[in-house]
Amino acid sequence: MTTYTTNKNLALPAYNQTSPTWDNPLNSDFTIIDDAFGGTTTVSLTNVNVTLTQTQTQKACIRLQGTLTGNVIINFPATVSGYYLVNNATTGAYTVTLAYTGGAGPTLVARQSVFSFVWVDASAGGVYAASNAQLVAGSGISVTGSTIAINSPLSTIYGGTGATSYTDGQLLIGNSASGGLIPATITAGSNITITNGNGTITIASSGGAGAFDPAISYNFTGTQTFNGTSSSISSVFANSAQKTLVDTVAPSGTINYDVTSQSLIWELYDATANFTLNFRASSGTTLAAILSSNQSVTMTFIYQNATIAYAPTTIKIDGATIVPYWEGGTSPTGYANSLNLCTFIIIKLGSSFSVFASLKKYV
């Protein structure tokens, strides 16, 4: 009685069973053996699972073809074991999974356009990658079983960013302390606005399209210097306004004139005595601190006299008395029953001051 092998179904005739026709089972067995070394079977796939026949599993190469319209499972028949080269030549965005019929063991995905070398194990009931050499993880890489993954976050020295999450508008900035990169946002300076979006950063001048927009009103709190050139003046004003303090004070005693607050003071009430004018930058800053040598300021002081004429008989700068150069060569005594307008040109030369003063009568 003839029996057959499990995996390739080779004929095993009983003693003297096929004589004199022994060539028939022998030739059939060698044909199967030849296929096992170099034969190819072609299986057409769509979206239906397929169980291979015994004849198909006798081939060395299984070629899968067709256009996939769904995921497909290729089942190897029960009891069959062996090596196979599976050529997935299908098209379509679906997967082909190699499995052992009736087994709950491992399966293997045959990737498209790839020759997969697999081992079908009937004893374990599964399909495995035939090449099972151990993988050794390199820097920034981890290997778990057959899964290769990049460590997260991947360090910058391995070409990564070192970060796993960002907020809108963040950039990676070099950090010498950590020797890597850190997510950071750009900080806006004066007259700059920064708008952080989802994958976008918009940087704009708050004054308009350019760094300075002459059509926009600005409030300068710092000192602005306009130098001009040897062949052009530094500035041209069609008009300008000076800040004026109109005050309801009757001049007497010492009046502090803060030059950083206004250019002109007008006292509306009649003077009650001769008085002192003390010029300073502000209550906490001296005029000497804000003026450099060879700079000057021009200040105006207007006050009223009734029937008795009073005048600024003492002029001080930063609390120190200074003798002005008065127009006409003498200190004025003021004008009764009139408005009195005093003009002071204060010039800093080195660390000292010179003052040129005048007093005019207005009625």
MIVOSE-291013 format. One record per residue (C-alpha): residue number from 1; residue in three letters; x, y, z. Coordinates in nm, 2 decimals, decimal comma, always signed. Example, Ala and Ser with C-alpha at 12.3 -4.5 7.8 and 13.67 -1.06 7.14 Angstrom:
BEGIN
<node 1; Ala; <+1,23; -0,45; +0,78>>;
<node 2; Ser; <+1,37; -0,11; +0,71>>;
This chain:
BEGIN
<node 1; Met; <+0,00; +0,00; +0,00>>;
<node 2; Thr; <+0,14; +0,35; -0,10>>;
<node 3; Thr; <+0,16; +0,62; +0,17>>;
<node 4; Tyr; <+0,25; +0,99; +0,13>>;
<node 5; Thr; <+0,48; +1,24; +0,30>>;
<node 6; Thr; <+0,31; +1,51; +0,51>>;
<node 7; Asn; <+0,46; +1,83; +0,37>>;
<node 8; Lys; <+0,51; +1,77; -0,01>>;
<node 9; Asn; <+0,29; +1,47; -0,06>>;
<node 10; Leu; <+0,56; +1,25; -0,19>>;
<node 11; Ala; <+0,46; +0,88; -0,27>>;
<node 12; Leu; <+0,60; +0,61; -0,05>>;
<node 13; Pro; <+0,51; +0,28; -0,23>>;
<node 14; Ala; <+0,51; -0,05; -0,03>>;
<node 15; Tyr; <+0,78; -0,30; -0,10>>;
<node 16; Asn; <+0,74; -0,45; -0,45>>;
<node 17; Gln; <+0,41; -0,28; -0,50>>;
<node 18; Thr; <+0,48; -0,09; -0,82>>;
<node 19; Ser; <+0,71; -0,34; -0,99>>;
<node 20; Pro; <+0,76; -0,33; -1,28>>;
<node 21; Thr; <+0,60; +0,02; -1,30>>;
<node 22; Trp; <+0,82; +0,17; -1,02>>;
<node 23; Asp; <+0,91; +0,46; -1,25>>;
<node 24; Asn; <+0,57; +0,62; -1,22>>;
<node 25; Pro; <+0,58; +0,71; -0,84>>;
<node 26; Leu; <+0,95; +0,78; -0,86>>;
<node 27; Asn; <+0,92; +1,03; -1,15>>;
<node 28; Ser; <+0,62; +1,19; -0,98>>;
<node 29; Asp; <+0,82; +1,23; -0,66>>;
<node 30; Phe; <+1,11; +1,39; -0,84>>;
<node 31; Thr; <+0,88; +1,63; -1,02>>;
<node 32; Ile; <+0,75; +1,74; -0,68>>;
<node 33; Ile; <+1,10; +1,77; -0,54>>;
<node 34; Asp; <+1,20; +1,98; -0,84>>;
<node 35; Asp; <+0,91; +2,21; -0,78>>;
<node 36; Ala; <+1,01; +2,23; -0,42>>;
<node 37; Phe; <+1,35; +2,37; -0,52>>;
<node 38; Gly; <+1,24; +2,60; -0,81>>;
<node 39; Gly; <+0,87; +2,58; -0,90>>;
<node 40; Thr; <+0,63; +2,88; -0,89>>;
<node 41; Thr; <+0,26; +2,88; -0,85>>;
<node 42; Thr; <+0,05; +3,19; -0,92>>;
<node 43; Val; <-0,25; +3,29; -0,71>>;
<node 44; Ser; <-0,49; +3,57; -0,82>>;
<node 45; Leu; <-0,64; +3,78; -0,54>>;
<node 46; Thr; <-0,92; +4,04; -0,51>>;
<node 47; Asn; <-1,09; +4,05; -0,16>>;
<node 48; Val; <-1,15; +3,68; -0,09>>;
<node 49; Asn; <-0,94; +3,48; +0,15>>;
<node 50; Val; <-0,76; +3,18; -0,01>>;
<node 51; Thr; <-0,65; +2,84; +0,13>>;
<node 52; Leu; <-0,37; +2,70; -0,08>>;
<node 53; Thr; <-0,39; +2,35; -0,22>>;
<node 54; Gln; <-0,15; +2,07; -0,15>>;
<node 55; Thr; <-0,02; +2,11; -0,51>>;
<node 56; Gln; <+0,04; +2,48; -0,47>>;
<node 57; Thr; <+0,24; +2,43; -0,15>>;
<node 58; Gln; <+0,47; +2,19; -0,33>>;
<node 59; Lys; <+0,62; +2,50; -0,52>>;
<node 60; Ala; <+0,92; +2,69; -0,39>>;
<node 61; Cys; <+0,77; +3,03; -0,49>>;
<node 62; Ile; <+0,42; +3,15; -0,45>>;
<node 63; Arg; <+0,34; +3,45; -0,67>>;
<node 64; Leu; <+0,04; +3,67; -0,56>>;
<node 65; Gln; <-0,11; +3,89; -0,83>>;
<node 66; Gly; <-0,43; +4,09; -0,90>>;
<node 67; Thr; <-0,58; +4,42; -0,78>>;
<node 68; Leu; <-0,68; +4,41; -0,42>>;
<node 69; Thr; <-1,02; +4,55; -0,32>>;
<node 70; Gly; <-1,00; +4,44; +0,04>>;
<node 71; Asn; <-0,76; +4,28; +0,29>>;
<node 72; Val; <-0,69; +3,92; +0,21>>;
<node 73; Ile; <-0,56; +3,62; +0,42>>;
<node 74; Ile; <-0,36; +3,34; +0,25>>;
<node 75; Asn; <-0,40; +3,02; +0,45>>;
<node 76; Phe; <-0,15; +2,73; +0,43>>;
<node 77; Pro; <-0,32; +2,39; +0,46>>;
<node 78; Ala; <-0,30; +2,20; +0,78>>;
<node 79; Thr; <+0,00; +1,97; +0,85>>;
<node 80; Val; <+0,21; +2,15; +0,59>>;
<node 81; Ser; <+0,55; +2,29; +0,70>>;
<node 82; Gly; <+0,84; +2,43; +0,49>>;
<node 83; Tyr; <+1,02; +2,73; +0,35>>;
<node 84; Tyr; <+0,85; +2,95; +0,09>>;
<node 85; Leu; <+0,94; +3,26; -0,11>>;
<node 86; Val; <+0,62; +3,47; -0,14>>;
<node 87; Asn; <+0,62; +3,73; -0,41>>;
<node 88; Asn; <+0,34; +3,99; -0,35>>;
<node 89; Ala; <+0,29; +4,15; -0,69>>;
<node 90; Thr; <-0,06; +4,27; -0,62>>;
<node 91; Thr; <-0,18; +4,63; -0,64>>;
<node 92; Gly; <-0,43; +4,82; -0,44>>;
<node 93; Ala; <-0,40; +4,98; -0,09>>;
<node 94; Tyr; <-0,48; +4,66; +0,11>>;
<node 95; Thr; <-0,28; +4,40; +0,29>>;
<node 96; Val; <-0,21; +4,03; +0,23>>;
<node 97; Thr; <-0,16; +3,83; +0,55>>;
<node 98; Leu; <+0,00; +3,48; +0,55>>;
<node 99; Ala; <-0,15; +3,24; +0,81>>;
<node 100; Tyr; <-0,17; +2,88; +0,91>>;
<node 101; Thr; <-0,51; +2,72; +0,86>>;
<node 102; Gly; <-0,69; +2,67; +1,18>>;
<node 103; Gly; <-0,40; +2,79; +1,38>>;
<node 104; Ala; <-0,40; +3,08; +1,63>>;
<node 105; Gly; <-0,03; +3,13; +1,60>>;
<node 106; Pro; <+0,17; +3,41; +1,45>>;
<node 107; Thr; <+0,09; +3,55; +1,11>>;
<node 108; Leu; <+0,30; +3,75; +0,87>>;
<node 109; Val; <+0,21; +4,04; +0,63>>;
<node 110; Ala; <+0,35; +3,99; +0,28>>;
<node 111; Arg; <+0,44; +4,34; +0,17>>;
<node 112; Gln; <+0,37; +4,45; -0,18>>;
<node 113; Ser; <+0,66; +4,45; -0,43>>;
<node 114; Val; <+0,87; +4,24; -0,19>>;
<node 115; Phe; <+0,99; +3,88; -0,19>>;
<node 116; Ser; <+0,91; +3,75; +0,16>>;
<node 117; Phe; <+1,11; +3,45; +0,28>>;
<node 118; Val; <+0,89; +3,26; +0,53>>;
<node 119; Trp; <+0,87; +2,95; +0,74>>;
<node 120; Val; <+0,54; +2,77; +0,78>>;
<node 121; Asp; <+0,55; +2,56; +1,10>>;
<node 122; Ala; <+0,27; +2,30; +1,14>>;
<node 123; Ser; <+0,38; +2,20; +1,49>>;
<node 124; Ala; <+0,35; +2,55; +1,62>>;
<node 125; Gly; <+0,06; +2,65; +1,39>>;
<node 126; Gly; <+0,20; +2,97; +1,26>>;
<node 127; Val; <+0,39; +3,16; +0,98>>;
<node 128; Tyr; <+0,73; +3,32; +1,06>>;
<node 129; Ala; <+0,99; +3,53; +0,89>>;
<node 130; Ala; <+1,25; +3,27; +0,78>>;
<node 131; Ser; <+1,54; +3,50; +0,85>>;
<node 132; Asn; <+1,54; +3,55; +1,22>>;
<node 133; Ala; <+1,88; +3,70; +1,28>>;
<node 134; Gln; <+1,89; +3,92; +1,60>>;
<node 135; Leu; <+1,89; +4,29; +1,54>>;
<node 136; Val; <+2,11; +4,51; +1,75>>;
<node 137; Ala; <+1,98; +4,86; +1,83>>;
<node 138; Gly; <+2,20; +5,15; +1,74>>;
<node 139; Ser; <+2,20; +5,50; +1,89>>;
<node 140; Gly; <+1,85; +5,65; +1,91>>;
<node 141; Ile; <+1,69; +5,32; +1,80>>;
<node 142; Ser; <+1,51; +5,05; +2,00>>;
<node 143; Val; <+1,43; +4,69; +1,89>>;
<node 144; Thr; <+1,16; +4,49; +2,05>>;
<node 145; Gly; <+1,11; +4,15; +1,89>>;
<node 146; Ser; <+1,05; +4,22; +1,52>>;
<node 147; Thr; <+0,96; +4,59; +1,58>>;
<node 148; Ile; <+1,22; +4,86; +1,52>>;
<node 149; Ala; <+1,14; +5,21; +1,66>>;
<node 150; Ile; <+1,31; +5,54; +1,69>>;
<node 151; Asn; <+1,34; +5,66; +2,04>>;
<node 152; Ser; <+1,11; +5,95; +2,13>>;
<node 153; Pro; <+1,22; +6,22; +2,16>>;
<node 154; Leu; <+1,52; +6,16; +1,94>>;
<node 155; Ser; <+1,82; +6,35; +2,06>>;
<node 156; Thr; <+1,96; +6,63; +1,84>>;
<node 157; Ile; <+2,29; +6,46; +1,82>>;
<node 158; Tyr; <+2,12; +6,18; +1,62>>;
<node 159; Gly; <+1,94; +6,42; +1,39>>;
<node 160; Gly; <+1,62; +6,46; +1,60>>;
<node 161; Thr; <+1,47; +6,76; +1,78>>;
<node 162; Gly; <+1,48; +6,64; +2,14>>;
<node 163; Ala; <+1,12; +6,76; +2,18>>;
<node 164; Thr; <+0,78; +6,58; +2,15>>;
<node 165; Ser; <+0,54; +6,87; +2,17>>;
<node 166; Tyr; <+0,52; +7,24; +2,07>>;
<node 167; Thr; <+0,29; +7,53; +2,11>>;
<node 168; Asp; <+0,19; +7,76; +1,82>>;
<node 169; Gly; <+0,48; +7,98; +1,70>>;
<node 170; Gln; <+0,76; +7,80; +1,87>>;
<node 171; Leu; <+1,10; +7,75; +1,71>>;
<node 172; Leu; <+1,39; +7,52; +1,80>>;
<node 173; Ile; <+1,66; +7,74; +1,95>>;
<node 174; Gly; <+2,02; +7,63; +2,04>>;
<node 175; Asn; <+2,08; +7,59; +2,41>>;
<node 176; Ser; <+2,44; +7,58; +2,51>>;
<node 177; Ala; <+2,36; +7,47; +2,86>>;
<node 178; Ser; <+2,20; +7,14; +2,75>>;
<node 179; Gly; <+2,40; +7,11; +2,43>>;
<node 180; Gly; <+2,08; +7,07; +2,22>>;
<node 181; Leu; <+1,77; +7,25; +2,11>>;
<node 182; Ile; <+1,47; +7,37; +2,31>>;
<node 183; Pro; <+1,13; +7,50; +2,18>>;
<node 184; Ala; <+1,11; +7,88; +2,23>>;
<node 185; Thr; <+0,90; +8,17; +2,11>>;
<node 186; Ile; <+1,03; +8,49; +1,96>>;
<node 187; Thr; <+1,01; +8,80; +2,19>>;
<node 188; Ala; <+0,89; +9,12; +2,03>>;
<node 189; Gly; <+1,09; +9,43; +2,07>>;
<node 190; Ser; <+0,98; +9,80; +2,05>>;
<node 191; Asn; <+0,73; +9,88; +1,78>>;
<node 192; Ile; <+0,72; +9,51; +1,68>>;
<node 193; Thr; <+0,43; +9,27; +1,69>>;
<node 194; Ile; <+0,45; +8,89; +1,67>>;
<node 195; Thr; <+0,15; +8,67; +1,59>>;
<node 196; Asn; <+0,20; +8,30; +1,65>>;
<node 197; Gly; <-0,03; +8,07; +1,45>>;
<node 198; Asn; <-0,06; +7,70; +1,38>>;
<node 199; Gly; <+0,26; +7,65; +1,18>>;
<node 200; Thr; <+0,30; +8,02; +1,11>>;
<node 201; Ile; <+0,48; +8,32; +1,27>>;
<node 202; Thr; <+0,40; +8,67; +1,15>>;
<node 203; Ile; <+0,64; +8,95; +1,25>>;
<node 204; Ala; <+0,52; +9,31; +1,17>>;
<node 205; Ser; <+0,60; +9,67; +1,27>>;
<node 206; Ser; <+0,34; +9,81; +1,50>>;
<node 207; Gly; <+0,39; +10,14; +1,31>>;
<node 208; Gly; <+0,29; +10,01; +0,97>>;
<node 209; Ala; <+0,44; +9,83; +0,68>>;
<node 210; Gly; <+0,80; +9,94; +0,76>>;
<node 211; Ala; <+1,01; +10,00; +1,06>>;
<node 212; Phe; <+0,88; +10,36; +1,08>>;
<node 213; Asp; <+0,55; +10,49; +0,93>>;
<node 214; Pro; <+0,55; +10,88; +0,91>>;
<node 215; Ala; <+0,17; +10,87; +0,89>>;
<node 216; Ile; <+0,14; +10,72; +1,24>>;
<node 217; Ser; <+0,16; +10,92; +1,56>>;
<node 218; Tyr; <+0,44; +10,81; +1,80>>;
<node 219; Asn; <+0,51; +10,89; +2,16>>;
<node 220; Phe; <+0,89; +10,90; +2,21>>;
<node 221; Thr; <+0,99; +10,87; +2,57>>;
<node 222; Gly; <+1,36; +10,84; +2,49>>;
<node 223; Thr; <+1,60; +11,11; +2,36>>;
<node 224; Gln; <+1,59; +11,13; +1,97>>;
<node 225; Thr; <+1,90; +11,27; +1,80>>;
<node 226; Phe; <+1,88; +11,41; +1,45>>;
<node 227; Asn; <+2,23; +11,49; +1,33>>;
<node 228; Gly; <+2,19; +11,60; +0,97>>;
<node 229; Thr; <+2,50; +11,64; +0,75>>;
<node 230; Ser; <+2,75; +11,91; +0,67>>;
<node 231; Ser; <+2,53; +11,99; +0,37>>;
<node 232; Ser; <+2,18; +11,95; +0,51>>;
<node 233; Ile; <+1,99; +12,06; +0,82>>;
<node 234; Ser; <+1,89; +11,79; +1,07>>;
<node 235; Ser; <+1,51; +11,85; +1,07>>;
<node 236; Val; <+1,23; +12,06; +0,91>>;
<node 237; Phe; <+0,90; +12,12; +1,08>>;
<node 238; Ala; <+0,61; +12,28; +0,89>>;
<node 239; Asn; <+0,46; +12,33; +1,24>>;
<node 240; Ser; <+0,51; +12,21; +1,59>>;
<node 241; Ala; <+0,35; +12,25; +1,93>>;
<node 242; Gln; <+0,52; +12,31; +2,26>>;
<node 243; Lys; <+0,37; +12,19; +2,59>>;
<node 244; Thr; <+0,25; +12,48; +2,81>>;
<node 245; Leu; <+0,15; +12,48; +3,17>>;
<node 246; Val; <-0,12; +12,73; +3,25>>;
<node 247; Asp; <-0,12; +12,76; +3,63>>;
<node 248; Thr; <-0,34; +12,94; +3,89>>;
<node 249; Val; <-0,05; +13,03; +4,12>>;
<node 250; Ala; <+0,05; +13,38; +4,24>>;
<node 251; Pro; <+0,42; +13,39; +4,20>>;
<node 252; Ser; <+0,63; +13,43; +4,52>>;
<node 253; Gly; <+0,90; +13,24; +4,69>>;
<node 254; Thr; <+1,07; +12,97; +4,49>>;
<node 255; Ile; <+0,90; +12,83; +4,17>>;
<node 256; Asn; <+1,05; +12,51; +4,04>>;
<node 257; Tyr; <+1,06; +12,50; +3,66>>;
<node 258; Asp; <+1,07; +12,14; +3,54>>;
<node 259; Val; <+1,20; +12,16; +3,18>>;
<node 260; Thr; <+1,10; +11,80; +3,10>>;
<node 261; Ser; <+0,74; +11,88; +3,17>>;
<node 262; Gln; <+0,68; +12,19; +2,96>>;
<node 263; Ser; <+0,85; +12,47; +2,76>>;
<node 264; Leu; <+0,63; +12,75; +2,88>>;
<node 265; Ile; <+0,46; +12,83; +3,21>>;
<node 266; Trp; <+0,19; +13,10; +3,24>>;
<node 267; Glu; <+0,09; +13,20; +3,59>>;
<node 268; Leu; <-0,26; +13,35; +3,58>>;
<node 269; Tyr; <-0,26; +13,51; +3,93>>;
<node 270; Asp; <-0,08; +13,84; +4,01>>;
<node 271; Ala; <+0,26; +13,81; +4,17>>;
<node 272; Thr; <+0,27; +13,89; +4,54>>;
<node 273; Ala; <+0,64; +13,93; +4,58>>;
<node 274; Asn; <+0,97; +13,90; +4,40>>;
<node 275; Phe; <+1,04; +13,54; +4,34>>;
<node 276; Thr; <+1,30; +13,28; +4,25>>;
<node 277; Leu; <+1,30; +13,06; +3,94>>;
<node 278; Asn; <+1,48; +12,73; +3,98>>;
<node 279; Phe; <+1,53; +12,54; +3,66>>;
<node 280; Arg; <+1,57; +12,16; +3,68>>;
<node 281; Ala; <+1,49; +11,85; +3,48>>;
<node 282; Ser; <+1,23; +11,72; +3,73>>;
<node 283; Ser; <+1,19; +11,67; +4,10>>;
<node 284; Gly; <+1,42; +11,37; +4,09>>;
<node 285; Thr; <+1,66; +11,47; +3,81>>;
<node 286; Thr; <+1,90; +11,76; +3,76>>;
<node 287; Leu; <+1,92; +11,97; +3,45>>;
<node 288; Ala; <+2,29; +11,89; +3,45>>;
<node 289; Ala; <+2,21; +11,52; +3,42>>;
<node 290; Ile; <+2,01; +11,55; +3,10>>;
<node 291; Leu; <+2,21; +11,82; +2,91>>;
<node 292; Ser; <+2,54; +11,75; +2,76>>;
<node 293; Ser; <+2,81; +12,02; +2,71>>;
<node 294; Asn; <+2,73; +12,25; +2,42>>;
<node 295; Gln; <+2,36; +12,18; +2,45>>;
<node 296; Ser; <+2,09; +12,44; +2,53>>;
<node 297; Val; <+1,72; +12,48; +2,62>>;
<node 298; Thr; <+1,50; +12,78; +2,58>>;
<node 299; Met; <+1,23; +12,83; +2,84>>;
<node 300; Thr; <+0,95; +13,09; +2,88>>;
<node 301; Phe; <+0,78; +13,21; +3,20>>;
<node 302; Ile; <+0,48; +13,45; +3,19>>;
<node 303; Tyr; <+0,33; +13,61; +3,50>>;
<node 304; Gln; <+0,11; +13,90; +3,59>>;
<node 305; Asn; <+0,17; +14,21; +3,80>>;
<node 306; Ala; <-0,10; +14,43; +3,96>>;
<node 307; Thr; <-0,02; +14,78; +4,09>>;
<node 308; Ile; <+0,32; +14,67; +4,23>>;
<node 309; Ala; <+0,59; +14,55; +3,99>>;
<node 310; Tyr; <+0,76; +14,22; +4,09>>;
<node 311; Ala; <+1,02; +14,03; +3,91>>;
<node 312; Pro; <+1,23; +13,70; +3,92>>;
<node 313; Thr; <+1,52; +13,85; +4,11>>;
<node 314; Thr; <+1,70; +13,52; +4,17>>;
<node 315; Ile; <+1,77; +13,25; +3,90>>;
<node 316; Lys; <+1,88; +12,91; +4,00>>;
<node 317; Ile; <+1,98; +12,59; +3,82>>;
<node 318; Asp; <+1,95; +12,27; +4,01>>;
<node 319; Gly; <+1,92; +12,47; +4,33>>;
<node 320; Ala; <+2,24; +12,67; +4,27>>;
<node 321; Thr; <+2,21; +13,05; +4,21>>;
<node 322; Ile; <+2,34; +13,17; +3,88>>;
<node 323; Val; <+2,37; +13,53; +3,75>>;
<node 324; Pro; <+2,21; +13,56; +3,41>>;
<node 325; Tyr; <+2,31; +13,79; +3,13>>;
<node 326; Trp; <+2,00; +14,02; +3,12>>;
<node 327; Glu; <+1,90; +14,20; +2,80>>;
<node 328; Gly; <+2,00; +14,56; +2,83>>;
<node 329; Gly; <+2,26; +14,48; +3,09>>;
<node 330; Thr; <+2,06; +14,52; +3,41>>;
<node 331; Ser; <+1,83; +14,30; +3,61>>;
<node 332; Pro; <+1,46; +14,40; +3,54>>;
<node 333; Thr; <+1,23; +14,50; +3,81>>;
<node 334; Gly; <+0,91; +14,40; +3,63>>;
<node 335; Tyr; <+0,62; +14,60; +3,49>>;
<node 336; Ala; <+0,31; +14,69; +3,70>>;
<node 337; Asn; <-0,04; +14,64; +3,57>>;
<node 338; Ser; <+0,08; +14,42; +3,28>>;
<node 339; Leu; <+0,18; +14,08; +3,17>>;
<node 340; Asn; <+0,55; +14,01; +3,20>>;
<node 341; Leu; <+0,71; +13,76; +2,97>>;
<node 342; Cys; <+1,06; +13,62; +3,06>>;
<node 343; Thr; <+1,27; +13,42; +2,82>>;
<node 344; Phe; <+1,57; +13,22; +2,93>>;
<node 345; Ile; <+1,83; +13,06; +2,71>>;
<node 346; Ile; <+2,02; +12,81; +2,92>>;
<node 347; Ile; <+2,35; +12,69; +2,77>>;
<node 348; Lys; <+2,57; +12,42; +2,93>>;
<node 349; Leu; <+2,94; +12,46; +2,87>>;
<node 350; Gly; <+3,14; +12,18; +3,02>>;
<node 351; Ser; <+3,00; +12,14; +3,37>>;
<node 352; Ser; <+2,88; +12,50; +3,41>>;
<node 353; Phe; <+2,58; +12,69; +3,28>>;
<node 354; Ser; <+2,53; +13,03; +3,12>>;
<node 355; Val; <+2,19; +13,20; +3,10>>;
<node 356; Phe; <+2,07; +13,47; +2,87>>;
<node 357; Ala; <+1,75; +13,63; +2,99>>;
<node 358; Ser; <+1,50; +13,90; +2,89>>;
<node 359; Leu; <+1,18; +14,04; +3,03>>;
<node 360; Lys; <+0,92; +14,20; +2,81>>;
<node 361; Lys; <+0,60; +14,39; +2,89>>;
<node 362; Tyr; <+0,27; +14,30; +2,74>>;
<node 363; Val; <-0,05; +14,49; +2,80>>;
